[in-house]
Amino acid sequence: MSLLVVGLSHRSAPVSVLERAALSLDAQIKLLQDTVAAEPAAEAAVLATCNRIELYADVDKFHAGVAELSTLLAQHSGVGLDEITPYLYVHYEDRAVHHLFSVACGLDSMVVGEGQILGQIKDALARAQELHTAGRLLNDLFQQSLRVGKRAHSETGIDRAGQSLVTFGLEQFTAGTDVGSWARGKRAVVIGAGSMSSLAAATLARAGVGEIVIANRTPDRAERLAQILTEQGETDVLARAVPMESVPAELTRADIAVSCTGATGLVLTAETVAAAVEGRVPEGALPTETDTRTDVRPVLPPTSIGSDDDCPLDLPAAQGGGFSVLGEAAVAGMDAATLEQHAAWVDNATVDRRASRRTPERETARTPAADAELIAALVAAVAVTGRITELRRPEPVVEVPRPAPALALLDLAMPRDIDAATHRLAGVRLVDIESLAEVSADAPMAADVDMVRRIVSDEVAAFGAAQRAAHITPTVVALRAMAADVVASEIARLEGRLPGLDDKHRGEITQTVRRVVDKLLHAPTVRVKQLAAEPGGAGYADALRTLFDLDQETVAAVSRAEGRADAPYEDSDTYAGSARYVGGDKNVEANAENRGRS
């Protein structure tokens, strides 16, 4: 069996794809169950965070395993296989171990060095253990990754290379000042009571906010989190729980809002946020009443409007007064079918140019054929991407001076909780996963990162050696068991030939025979373990079975006993992470080697 990981993350896929592929807890459970039920996989674990979805499995065939795991990820994420495949990455054997260890150390995080991932790995292991989908390999792998991550944080300054995602997100609001100075005395609303929301609430409390309001769909969890914040004794923050229905009202008096829920739809719409900041910014800074739609786009001049006769679209409603071909914002968000309708109309209709808008340059560049060609290109783009992006603005738009934000919104959910259109509201600043990815992409790498990489490399080599040594352990145990049977058989035969042998002499003879056998086996078994731990040493187990004519079923029985390794995570820095023995097998092995050295 071999370790395989198939996944996608912020490094391989755009945020829009990650949003759609996000797995609920129920989906993760079903994915685990279906994976171990599939033919190539014997064990499975899912690591699903806000910016990664990874499926780990112990498979017996590489190509079949990749195909099966990719298909299962697509099925349970709801993203088509053809669409998700270009964003998937695959790691196998040592590369898979290296990847998880790097993830555990924060090297693969959006913000390098963040420690939140360790808790998420621990949760992934606990879930797999609870569902009995993790066997010896994945238990060893995930527990070792937790120890590697803790070692990286304790032995290096990786924490200086990047902060937790929550802290890093809050720093985007501070304009270079300290988070504590910026947050002190502010009112905060935290939506959600899971691990990330709890971390956000604790971070805000330590930063010195005056009040934290917790809202969650399960009131008990919100109340428990509020109680913990109040009773922890480290801060004087006032924390209270409110129902989700109270969030719009609480936002009207909040300075900061952090949201991280498992909801599949929006938790905060642009209208809700606009209402929350109304009256809190200078007069005239907010959009007018006619512009409070959820997309909150600026009104563009009617630079290229065709005759409205027989047009399948309501052009004035599309952009508050006109449809602009070059102003791409005018058609941003329209679906492919709508754009196709309009493209067909432009292609056949007579376009009425407005003389007041004509210039010599536009006279040559703006023709009905050019309009049709541009819109056809937009339709082709929509066919691939699903909708037209709003990032490009070919027509210059005059920027309206914006006041300092009255409400800072931090969206740490995947899929997103807060309507992306809120970033165009005056008085609002939105930071979400996508913007954090852009900001952190060019973050400087500390020298400590190189130290962590060396730790990861060393630990990968040690893990591989331990796994290879563990692979031969059942064979060694079976060999010693066979030797013990031979000794017992010969002692019984001796008693049959010498019935008058007293207990003292019988004990001496038995001890001598066992000592001879143990000494003969000691050096070969110790040496074969050392050789098996080296790269390419997997064949020594087969050689040992062949040389001593060991029964394959006996070896398999030992392996099955050894594979029952679904105990909870052992939070100990002293755990060796090497091969483990089960019950009497461990004692047989240890006692035999001790006798061999005596």
N, C-alpha and C positions, 0 to 999 in steps of 0.2 A: 504494500500500500504506500501511497505517496501524497504529500501535501500539495494542495492546489488552492489558489485564491483567484477569484474573478470579481472585479468590481469597477466602480467609477467614482471619481471624486472631483473636487474643485480644480484639480490639476489636469483632468482629462476631459471634463464636460462643462458646458456653460451652465450658469445658475438656472436658467429656464428648464434645462433637461433634468438637473438634480431636483428641482422643485416637483416636477411631474413624477419622478421616479421614487420620491420619498416613501418609505414604508411605515405604516402604522404598526403598533405592537402586535395586533392580530395578524397582520400580513407577515411580520417577521416569524411569528410562531408557525404559521402555515407553511412558510418557505422552508423552515428548518425541518418540519415533518415530511414535506414532499421531497426534500433533498436526500434524507437518509432512506426514504422509501425508493429512491431511484437506484438503478442497478450499479452505476459506477461508484457510488459514494457509500462509505461505511460510517463516517462521522461528519458533523456539520456544525458550524457556528456562524452567526451573522453579526457583523459590526456595522450598525447603522447610526450615523450621527447627522448633524445638520449639513455637513459638507462631504460626506462619503457614504457609500453603501457597498459593503464587501461581503462576499460569501466564501467562507473557508470550508474545505472538505478534504477528507482522506479518501483518495480515489485509487482504483486499481488500473485505470487506463487514462492516459493523458488526454488524447484527442476526444474520446467519448466523454470524459469528465468536463472538458471545456465546453463542448456542445451542450451537455445536459445542464450545467450550471448557468450558462448564458441564457438558455431557454427559460429556466426557472426564474431567473432574475427578471427577465422581460415579462413573464406571465404575472408575477406577483407585484411588480411595480406599475403595471398598466401601460408601460411604454412599449411600442412594437419592437420586435426583435431586430428588424432591419434598421429601425431608427436608433436603437440603443447601442447596437454593435460597434459603430465607429468610435464610441466613447469608452468602451470597456478596455481594461488592461488585465493581463494574465501574468501571474507569477507562480513558479513551480519549484518545489523542493527548497534548496537553500535560498533562492531568490524570494520565495514566499516567506520564509523565516526572516530574512533581512528586511523585507517590507514591513512586517508587523512590528518588529523591534524598532524600526525607524519611526513608525506611526506612534508607538508607545512613548518614545522619547520626545515627541513633538516636532521631529524633523520634517514630517510630511503635512503638518498642520498649516492652516491658512495664516496663522500667526505663529512663527517658529518658537518652539519651546513652551507653548501653552500646556498646562497640566490637566485640563479638563478631560482630555482623552483617556487618561488612566482610569478614571471612574467609569467611562463608557466601555472600555475594554473589560473591566471587572463585571459590569452589568451583562455584557454579551456572554461572558463565560458562565455567569450564574444562570442565565436563561437557558443556555445549552445544557448545563448540568441538570436543571430542573426538568427539562424535556427529555433527558437521557439521550441527547444527540451527540454529546462530547464523550469520546473514549480516551484512551491513554495518550494518543498523539496530540489532540487538541487541548486536553487538560495540561499536558506538559508545556505545549507551545504558549498558551495564553498566560499560564501562571509565570512562566519564565519571562514573557514580555512585560508583565507587571513589575517583576524584579529588575529587569533591564531599565525600564523607565524610571523607577525609583533611584536606581544607581546613577543614571545620567543626571538627575536633578540634584542628587546629594554630592556627587563627586566633581561636577562642573558648574559653570555659571550659565548654563543654558537658559535659565530664567531671565538673564539679562538680555538675551537675544530676542526675546519677545515675551509679551504678557499674555494673560488669559484673554480669551476672545471678548469677554465682558469688559475688562479693563481697557483693552485696545479700542473697543467700540466707543466707550465713554470718552476716551482721549480725543476722538475726532470732533467732539463738541467744545473742547477746552481752549482752542486757539493757542496751544503751546503751554498753557499753564498747568499746574498740578490738578489732578482730578479732585482731590480733597478741597482745594481752594474754590474750584468751580462749583462743586456740588453742595458745599456747606450751606445748611439752612433751607435748601430747596425741598419742594414737595415732589414725591415720585409715585408713579403708579406702575406696578409690576403685574402683568397679565400672564397667568400660568403659575403652577406651583411644582413643576418638575425640577429635575436636577439643574438645568441651565437657568431657569427662572429663580430658583433658590440661590444659586451662585450670584446672580445679578442683584437680588435683594440683599444678600450678605455684603457684597461689594459696595453697594450704595450706602448701607448702614455704616460700614467702616469709613466710607468717604465723608460722612458727617451730614447726610441729609436729615432734615428735621422730621419728616413724616414719610412713611411708606404705606401705600394702600395695596393690598394683595387681592386680586380677583382671579377666581378659578371656577371652572364648570362644576367641580366637586367642592362644595363649600368646606367640608371637613379638612381637606388638604390645605386650603387657603388659611383657615383658622389655625391649623397646626403650625404652618410656616410663620404666621404673624406672632404666635406665642413664642416660638423659638427665638425670633428676632428681639422680642421684648425681654425675654428672660436670660438671654445669653450673657448679659452683664458687661460686655465689652463696649457697648454704645448706649446712648440715651435716646435712641430713635423711638418715635411713636409709631407702632405698627398695628394695623387693623385690617380685618378681612371684610370684603364686600361682595355681593353677588355680581355676576357678569353684567346684569342689566344696569348696574349703577356706574359702569365704566364711563359712558358719555358724560354723565354729570361730574364724575371725579376728574375727568380731563380738563374741565373748565377752570379748575383751580390748581392743576398740576404744572410743574416745570419740566419734568422728565417722565417719559413713559417707556418701559421696556416690555416687549412682548415675545414670548417663546412658548407656543402651545403646539399641540398635535392636530389642530384643526386643519381640515382640507380646504376650507374657504377663507375669505378675508375676515379678520376679527375687527379691524378698524378700517372703515371706508373713508374716502376723501371728504364726504359730506360731514361725517361725524367729527373729523379733525377740524374742518373749517368752522363748524359751529363752536368747537371748544376754544378756538383762538379768536373768535369774533369779539371785537371790542377791546382786545388786549394789545393791539398794534395801532400805530398812528392812523388817523382818519385818511381814507383813500388808498391805503396800502393793500387792503384786501381786495379780491376780485369783486366785480359788481354782481348784482343779483342775477343778471342774465348769464353770468359766467361761472356759476357754482355747480356745473356738471362734474361728474366724477373724473373726467379726463382733464378738466381745467386747462385747456389749451388756449393760447392767446389767439385773438381774432385776427386773421390775416386778410389783407385787402383782396378784393376780387380781381386778381391779375389775369386770369384766363378762364372766363366763364363762357360756356357755349349757350346757345339758345335753350331755354327751358322746355321748349316744345317736345313732347314725347320722351323726355329724359326719364329713365327708370328710377332715378334717385331724387330725393328731396335735397337739392343742392344748398339752398340757404340754411337748412338745418344742419348740413354736414359740417359747416364751419362758420356758422354765425354770419353768413353773408356771402359766401362764395366757395368755389372749389378751385384750389390752386394746384396745378400739375407739378410745377417746380417746387412749390412749398410742400415738401413731403409730409409735414405734420398734418396737412389737410386730410390725407387718406390714411394716416397711421391708425392702425387698429381695425380697419375694415377687413372683413373676411374675403377670401378669394372669390366667392360667387358674386359678391357685390361689386368688386373691382372688375370682374369680367363683364358684368352688365354695363358698367359705365364705359369700359373700353370699347365694347361693341357699339354703344351709342355715339361716342366721340368719332369712331371710325366712319360712321355713316351720316352723322348730322352735319349741318352747316354751322360752323363756329363763328359767332359774332364777336369780333374784336372791338374793344372799347377804345375809341380814338384817343381819349385822354391818357390811356396807358401805353400808347404806341411810342416806340423810339426806333431809330434806324437799326439798332442792334437787335431789338426784339422782332423787327419786321422780317429779318432773315431767319432768326432762330425759332420764332414761335409760329408754327403753321399747324393746321389740323393734322397733317401727317406726322409731324414731330410729336404733337400731343398724343396721338394714338400709339406711336412707338414707345413713348415714355411710359404710358399707362400699361402697355403690353409687357414692358420690362418689369413694372411693379407687380403685375399679375404673376409673372414667372417667379419673382422673388417670393411672393406669398405662397406659391405652390410648394416651395422648398422649406421655408421657415415657418409657415403657418400664419404669420402676420408681419406687417412692415414695422421695422424698428422706428423708434422716435429719436434716435441719437443724432441723425444728420439733419442739418438745417440749411439747404442750399440758398434760401432767401434770407438775407440778414434780418434779424428781429431786434428791435430796440429793447435793451434791457431796462426794466423798471427798477429803480433802487429799492432794495429790500431792507426792512428794519432788522435789528438783531432778533434772532428767534425767540419767540415767547414759549415755544414748546419743542423740546428735543425728543425725537422718537428713535429708539434703538430696536430694530427688528432682527432677532436672532433665530427666527423660525425658518424651517424648510419643509414644506413650501411656506412662502412668506405670509405673515399675519396682517401686515399693514399695506394698504393700497399704495403702490409705487407713485401714483399721481399726487400724493401729498407733498412730494418734494418740490412741487411747483406752487404750493400755497405760501403766500407771504406770512411771515411769523412762525414758520415751521421749518425744522431741519430734520431730515430723515437719513439715518445711517442703517443700511441693511447688509446682508451677507455679501451681496454683489459689490457694493461700494467698499466693503472691508477688503475683499479680495483684490480690488484694484489698488487700494492704498498700500496694502502689505506686500504687493508683488515686488516692489523695489526696496524693501526694508534691508538694511545692512546686515550681513552675516557676521556674527561675533566669532572670535577665535575659538570660543568654547564649542561652537558647532563642530569644528574639526575633531575636538576631543571626544565629543559624543559619537561621531562617526566611527572613531577608532574603537570605542566601547562596543558599539553595535557589531562591528566586524569581529571583534574578539568573542563576543557572546554568541554570534552565529556559528563560529567555528566550534565553540564549546558545546553548543546545543547539538550540532551535527554529530560530533564525536560521541556525545551521550546517547543519542538515538541509535547510532550504529552499534555501540556497545550493548545497548538494550536489546538490539535485534538478535544478538548471539546468546544473550542470557538464558532464554528458554532451552536452547540446545545444551548449554553447560549444565543447567539444572537437571535436564533429562539424562545427561551423561553420568552425573554423580548419583542420580537415583538408580540408574542401571548398575553402577558399581556397588551401591549399597545392597541391591538385590542379589548380586553375585556373592558378596560377602556373607549375607544371611543364608543363602543356599548352601555355601560351602561349610559354614559352621553347623548347619543342620545335618549335613552329610557326615561331618566329623563326629557329631554326637551319636549318630546311628552306628558308626563303626567303633566308637569308644563309649559305650553306655555307662561305664563306671567312672567317668571323668567327674571329679568334684567341681563345685561351683567356683572355687578359687582358680583352679587351672583353666576351667572353661572361660572365665572372664579374662585371664591373661592372654589366652590364645585369640579370643575374639578381638581384644584391644590391639594385639600385634597385627593381626590381619588387616584390620581397619586402618591402622597407621600406615602400613605398607601401601595400601591402595590410595590413601589420601596423598601420601608423598609422591607417588607416581603420577597422580593426576594434577597435583598442585601447579607445577611449573607449566605444563601445557595449557591448562585452563586460564591461568593468569596471562600467559603470553598471547593466547588466541583472543582474549578480550582487548589487549593492547593493540593488536594488529587489526582487529575488527573496527576499532574506534578511528583508525586512520582512513583517509579518503580511499575509496576503492576496496574497503575491507569487508564488504557485504558477503563475499563468496566464502569466507572462512566458516560460516555457520554450515553451509552446504558441505564443505570439506569435512568438517567434524562429524556431521551426521553420516557421511559416507564411510569414513575411516572406522567408526565404531559401530556401524550398522544400527543406528538408533531408530527406534520406531517413530515414524512421522506423526502418528496420532498422539503419542506421548508428548512430543514437542509442542504440538498444536494445543493440547490441553493446558500446558504450562502457559502458553501465550494467551489463551483465553482468560486464565486466572489473572495474569498480569495486566490484561486489558481492562479489568474492572477498576478503573481509576476515575470515578466520577464523584470524588469527595469535594466538598466546597473549597473555595480558594483559601489557601493557607497564608495568612498575612504575616509572613516571616522572612526576614532578610537572610536567614541562615540556611534556608532550603536549598539543597544542592542542585536540584533540577535534573539530576541524572537518572539512570534506570532505577526503577523501584521494584522490590520483590513483594510478593503477596503471601501473607500467612506463613505456613511452615516452610515454603520454598526459600524464604529469606534465611530462616534459621539453618536449614540444611546447608545452604551455600556458605554462610558465615562460619558455621561450626566445622564444616569440612576443610575450609581453607585454614582455619586456626589450627586444626589438628595437623594439617600438612606442614605448617611452619614450626611446629613444636619438635 
